[in-house]
Each structure stands twice: as C-alpha cells, then as structure tokens.
Amino acid sequence: MHRSMPGNPATYVHVSPVTSISNSYFNQNVPVPMELPNRKKKKPFLTTYKEFTRKKAKSDSEPPSNGLLVPELVPVALDTLNARATLLTGLHKLLKVISIKKCRFCPAIHVGPIGHQIASCLGPHNGVRHGRHDWTNGSIQDVVPPINTFHLFDRLAKPIMHENRWNIPRVPAIVELCIQAGVDIPLYPTKRRTEPVVVIDNEIVDFDAKEKHKSGNVGKCKIIKPTKFNEKHLYLKGSFDDLEVCALDAKNLAVLAEKTMQAWFLMRDGAKKLMSKYMVYVCGYCQQVHVGPKGAKTSECKGYKNYQRSGRHGWQEATIDDLIPPGYVWHVQDCRGPPLPTELRVFFGAAPAVIELCVQAGAAIPEDYKAMMRLDVVVPDLSELNKVV
C-alpha cells in the first residue's frame, strides 16, 4: 500500500499494513505533558504485581540481591555520577547568562527573561489571579529538582523505621543509586561483601560477618552525623575549567550548552541501566523515592488520604522520571518577543527544562524532542486566532 505526502504528489511512502510507522513525518505534535499530575489518584503501576513479584523472586540469587555488586555496572555508575557533576557545573554557568523564572505559589517554571502569561497556576488564591503565575527568579534547584533519599550503610539490612529517620543521612537519590552500584564516597561509606548471602527461614545469613568474627577483625564503620548534603564532597570531573563565564561568546556558550545537554542524556541513560538491576521505589501518592530492596517504613507521606495509611508510603516500582524529574516547560521560539499568551497555548510546544535552557543557549535541538517542541507549527497572532482552521 502506498500513500502520497501532502503537498508533494510525486513522493510516495510505502506503508506496511502490519508494522507501525516510525517516520518522523508522522510523529508530529505529540501530546505536551504540561498538565500537573492528579494528586488525588495513585500513580499507575509500572508492571503488574504478579510480574513484579516473579521478577523479584527470579533475581534473589543473583547480584545485587545476594549482596554482591554487578561488575559490569560499576563503570556505568562512575560515568553517571561524573555526568551529574558535569551537568550541575554547566547549569551553574548557563544560569549566569540565561535567566529562569519560577512561580511563587506552584511548581511551574519558565526559561526566559519574562514569564509567560498562560493561566495554569493551581496554587493558593489562583482564582484571585485568574490562574496567572506570580513569577520570581529561579535557581538550579528548579531546573534539576533535588530528590533526596536515605543513605543505606547496608542495603540488605532491615527497613528504616520511623523512630530512626533522624539518625540516617540523606543524599540525592541518583547519588545513592551510584553508591550502591559500586561508587565509593568516603563521607558516605557502605558495606561491600565478598561472599553472597543466603536466606534461611526469612533470615539473611552473612558469611562475611562470620569470617571476620572468627579472625577477630570485627569493626564497625561509623557514619557521620546527619548533615545537609554538600556537592563539594563529590569529585567533579570535566567541570569546564577551560571556559570562563565572563569570556563566553555565542560560540563558546553553544559549546557549553551542548556539553551540558549531553551530560543530562548520559546521566539519564546511566540511571536507566542501573535501575534495571538495582531496585528503586517511589511512593504512589507523593514524590518520595527510596533506593534499596526494601522501602522505608516511615510515616512521612503527605499525599492523598495519608491518614488512612498512618502516613506510610505506598511504595511501588519507580520510573526514570521519578528519579530524575524532567520538569517540562513551555518552548519559547523567540526569546526577545512578547510573553506567551494563554489564548495561543494550543500552538506552543514543550521540553524538559534542561533541554530548553541549553537550546536557548545555542545547543542543537535533540531529534527526540523536535515533535514535542512543535517546531513545524507557525504560531498565529491574536488577531488571526479566529481565522485559524
């Protein structure tokens, strides 16, 4: 079967009646994920409960469920952590040139010198403002939201109880995932085993502890008092020391933006590979994330009807967007033009905040986000809105 392209009758595309079309021509104008999630409903499960338990039981005798590391994922964890450091360093320099705005009453953000006028605010007193956002200057925490979790000294130990939550340090979830996958950070030590553990009568038998006890080399690793995580504790590799912000021209700014965007892709790709082996949970009612085989039993959930669960989290399998939130923003085609009006919102595209920031700084638009950014759509004027078909 052949179909002709509109506007070019001489061009034909072979369309198979069985296979799906993957041509970029047919993937235009994908849905824009700008609507906030409904917090009155639980997040959909990534897989069914039966498939999840079957997958978990199948991997109980394999690394990392038996306490050992996955050797082929240790370099991936190192690259992921270095990519995160490169990303944060690049964003710090880009934000000195490209401005970002955040709403005072809701999590919405906007990349550009002037905030948009789209009436989508769901914060307090939004009716008084007719849904308009109240913009203020943003920071790097708005572009890359901090998702913190408990640091586990022993990932196979008993779950964290509510009474002990203040005695355990918290680190970014992506950093904790890299630590459990093999990255050693002196300030946040973790237990490394050389022998696999065995589960007997629902109890974990650790052969490493028995051998150390026989040899008399029993030592406990002391963890520092819980303090706020500092990025300076990590080793920053490839921090763009050769590019000074004060001397950035258009060409160097585009190079910096391109490296920063590639670091974002590398961090997400590495996190996906680590999550295929190392378990990451997310609460179905709030944004809390836990890295480890067993979710924490703390009563800190503030989601929908948390009183019915005594504040307990509803743990389920996490996705990459739960671990690294993309933070979608409206795509601005002309940064020097007027702010985006709410009447033309159906013509605007969107992109993750990191992608939009790097594109405005001069980076090339990624192929995966061209359809979402609606680059082929011509935005009409307000006077032409009623004439658009």
Solvent accessible surface area in square Angstrom, and as a share of the most:
residue,aa,sasa,rsa
1,M,111,0.50
2,H,123,0.55
3,R,124,0.45
4,S,61,0.39
5,M,33,0.15
6,P,105,0.66
7,G,86,0.83
8,N,71,0.36
9,P,104,0.65
10,A,87,0.67
11,T,52,0.30
12,Y,140,0.53
13,V,34,0.20
14,H,125,0.56
15,V,10,0.06
16,S,37,0.24
17,P,115,0.73
18,V,135,0.77
19,T,90,0.53
20,S,101,0.65
21,I,65,0.33
22,S,101,0.65
23,N,66,0.34
24,S,81,0.52
25,Y,85,0.32
26,F,81,0.34
27,N,68,0.35
28,Q,74,0.33
29,N,73,0.37
30,V,50,0.29
31,P,118,0.74
32,V,30,0.17
33,P,57,0.36
34,M,44,0.20
35,E,138,0.62
36,L,85,0.42
37,P,83,0.52
38,N,87,0.45
39,R,95,0.35
40,K,139,0.59
41,K,141,0.60
42,K,75,0.32
43,K,44,0.19
44,P,121,0.76
45,F,126,0.53
46,L,92,0.46
47,T,54,0.32
48,T,80,0.47
49,Y,171,0.65
50,K,141,0.60
51,E,91,0.41
52,F,37,0.15
53,T,52,0.30
54,R,145,0.53
55,K,114,0.48
56,K,84,0.36
57,A,70,0.54
58,K,160,0.68
59,S,38,0.24
60,D,80,0.42
61,S,93,0.60
62,E,78,0.35
63,P,48,0.30
64,P,8,0.05
65,S,40,0.26
66,N,13,0.07
67,G,12,0.11
68,L,43,0.21
69,L,59,0.29
70,V,6,0.04
71,P,101,0.63
72,E,115,0.51
73,L,17,0.09
74,V,38,0.22
75,P,73,0.46
76,V,32,0.18
77,A,0,0.00
78,L,83,0.41
79,D,74,0.39
80,T,1,0.01
81,L,17,0.09
82,N,34,0.18
83,A,4,0.03
84,R,22,0.08
85,A,3,0.03
86,T,22,0.13
87,L,0,0.00
88,L,25,0.13
89,T,22,0.13
90,G,0,0.00
91,L,0,0.00
92,H,102,0.45
93,K,35,0.15
94,L,0,0.00
95,L,39,0.19
96,K,149,0.63
97,V,72,0.42
98,I,26,0.13
99,S,46,0.30
100,I,8,0.04
101,K,36,0.15
102,K,72,0.30
103,C,8,0.05
104,R,151,0.55
105,F,75,0.31
106,C,18,0.10
107,P,108,0.68
108,A,27,0.21
109,I,18,0.09
110,H,5,0.02
111,V,0,0.00
112,G,2,0.02
113,P,78,0.49
114,I,104,0.53
115,G,9,0.09
116,H,8,0.04
117,Q,80,0.35
118,I,0,0.00
119,A,34,0.27
120,S,39,0.25
121,C,2,0.01
122,L,125,0.62
123,G,12,0.12
124,P,79,0.50
125,H,137,0.61
126,N,48,0.24
127,G,57,0.55
128,V,120,0.69
129,R,50,0.18
130,H,150,0.67
131,G,13,0.12
132,R,95,0.35
133,H,19,0.08
134,D,50,0.26
135,W,49,0.17
136,T,37,0.21
137,N,111,0.57
138,G,21,0.20
139,S,48,0.31
140,I,16,0.08
141,Q,100,0.45
142,D,33,0.17
143,V,2,0.01
144,V,35,0.20
145,P,42,0.26
146,P,82,0.52
147,I,23,0.12
148,N,69,0.35
149,T,0,0.00
150,F,5,0.02
151,H,2,0.01
152,L,22,0.11
153,F,68,0.28
154,D,28,0.15
155,R,32,0.12
156,L,14,0.07
157,A,49,0.38
158,K,182,0.77
159,P,34,0.21
160,I,14,0.07
161,M,77,0.34
162,H,50,0.22
163,E,131,0.59
164,N,70,0.36
165,R,47,0.17
166,W,172,0.60
167,N,107,0.55
168,I,36,0.19
169,P,4,0.03
170,R,70,0.26
171,V,0,0.00
172,P,12,0.08
173,A,1,0.01
174,I,14,0.07
175,V,0,0.00
176,E,0,0.00
177,L,0,0.00
178,C,0,0.00
179,I,0,0.00
180,Q,3,0.01
181,A,0,0.00
182,G,13,0.13
183,V,8,0.05
184,D,107,0.55
185,I,11,0.05
186,P,129,0.81
187,L,51,0.25
188,Y,3,0.01
189,P,29,0.18
190,T,24,0.14
191,K,62,0.26
192,R,77,0.28
193,R,25,0.09
194,T,111,0.65
195,E,71,0.32
196,P,53,0.34
197,V,15,0.09
198,V,64,0.37
199,V,97,0.56
200,I,95,0.48
201,D,128,0.66
202,N,147,0.75
203,E,120,0.54
204,I,70,0.35
205,V,33,0.19
206,D,21,0.11
207,F,83,0.35
208,D,10,0.05
209,A,48,0.37
210,K,108,0.46
211,E,99,0.44
212,K,103,0.44
213,H,137,0.61
214,K,173,0.73
215,S,72,0.46
216,G,61,0.58
217,N,108,0.55
218,V,93,0.53
219,G,68,0.65
220,K,186,0.79
221,C,63,0.38
222,K,183,0.78
223,I,60,0.31
224,I,71,0.36
225,K,169,0.72
226,P,62,0.39
227,T,82,0.47
228,K,186,0.79
229,F,31,0.13
230,N,63,0.32
231,E,59,0.26
232,K,170,0.72
233,H,75,0.33
234,L,16,0.08
235,Y,167,0.63
236,L,80,0.40
237,K,114,0.48
238,G,51,0.49
239,S,21,0.14
240,F,14,0.06
241,D,123,0.64
242,D,113,0.58
243,L,25,0.12
244,E,109,0.49
245,V,37,0.21
246,C,122,0.73
247,A,68,0.53
248,L,32,0.16
249,D,80,0.41
250,A,86,0.67
251,K,155,0.66
252,N,51,0.26
253,L,23,0.11
254,A,29,0.22
255,V,62,0.35
256,L,0,0.00
257,A,0,0.00
258,E,57,0.26
259,K,92,0.39
260,T,0,0.00
261,M,3,0.01
262,Q,95,0.42
263,A,8,0.06
264,W,4,0.01
265,F,47,0.20
266,L,92,0.46
267,M,3,0.01
268,R,27,0.10
269,D,68,0.35
270,G,5,0.05
271,A,0,0.00
272,K,102,0.43
273,K,114,0.48
274,L,0,0.00
275,M,35,0.16
276,S,69,0.45
277,K,99,0.42
278,Y,1,0.00
279,M,38,0.17
280,V,4,0.02
281,Y,15,0.06
282,V,2,0.01
283,C,0,0.00
284,G,1,0.01
285,Y,44,0.17
286,C,25,0.15
287,Q,109,0.48
288,Q,40,0.18
289,V,0,0.00
290,H,4,0.02
291,V,0,0.00
292,G,0,0.00
293,P,22,0.14
294,K,91,0.39
295,G,14,0.14
296,A,4,0.03
297,K,91,0.39
298,T,1,0.01
299,S,41,0.27
300,E,49,0.22
301,C,5,0.03
302,K,182,0.77
303,G,14,0.14
304,Y,81,0.31
305,K,83,0.35
306,N,45,0.23
307,Y,155,0.59
308,Q,123,0.55
309,R,55,0.20
310,S,86,0.55
311,G,9,0.09
312,R,99,0.36
313,H,20,0.09
314,G,14,0.14
315,W,58,0.21
316,Q,12,0.05
317,E,34,0.15
318,A,3,0.03
319,T,49,0.29
320,I,25,0.13
321,D,62,0.32
322,D,32,0.17
323,L,6,0.03
324,I,8,0.04
325,P,33,0.21
326,P,15,0.10
327,G,24,0.23
328,Y,63,0.24
329,V,0,0.00
330,W,12,0.04
331,H,12,0.06
332,V,18,0.10
333,Q,101,0.45
334,D,90,0.47
335,C,50,0.30
336,R,236,0.86
337,G,21,0.20
338,P,115,0.72
339,P,38,0.24
340,L,19,0.09
341,P,26,0.16
342,T,32,0.18
343,E,92,0.41
344,L,7,0.03
345,R,70,0.25
346,V,101,0.58
347,F,32,0.13
348,F,11,0.05
349,G,2,0.02
350,A,0,0.00
351,A,0,0.00
352,P,0,0.00
353,A,0,0.00
354,V,2,0.01
355,I,0,0.00
356,E,0,0.00
357,L,0,0.00
358,C,0,0.00
359,V,24,0.14
360,Q,35,0.16
361,A,6,0.05
362,G,45,0.43
363,A,9,0.07
364,A,71,0.55
365,I,49,0.25
366,P,19,0.12
367,E,119,0.53
368,D,121,0.63
369,Y,30,0.11
370,K,80,0.34
371,A,28,0.21
372,M,29,0.13
373,M,0,0.00
374,R,39,0.14
375,L,72,0.36
376,D,82,0.42
377,V,31,0.18
378,V,132,0.76
379,V,46,0.26
380,P,15,0.10
381,D,88,0.46
382,L,100,0.50
383,S,93,0.60
384,E,79,0.36
385,L,55,0.27
386,N,148,0.76
387,K,164,0.69
388,V,66,0.38
389,V,191,1.10
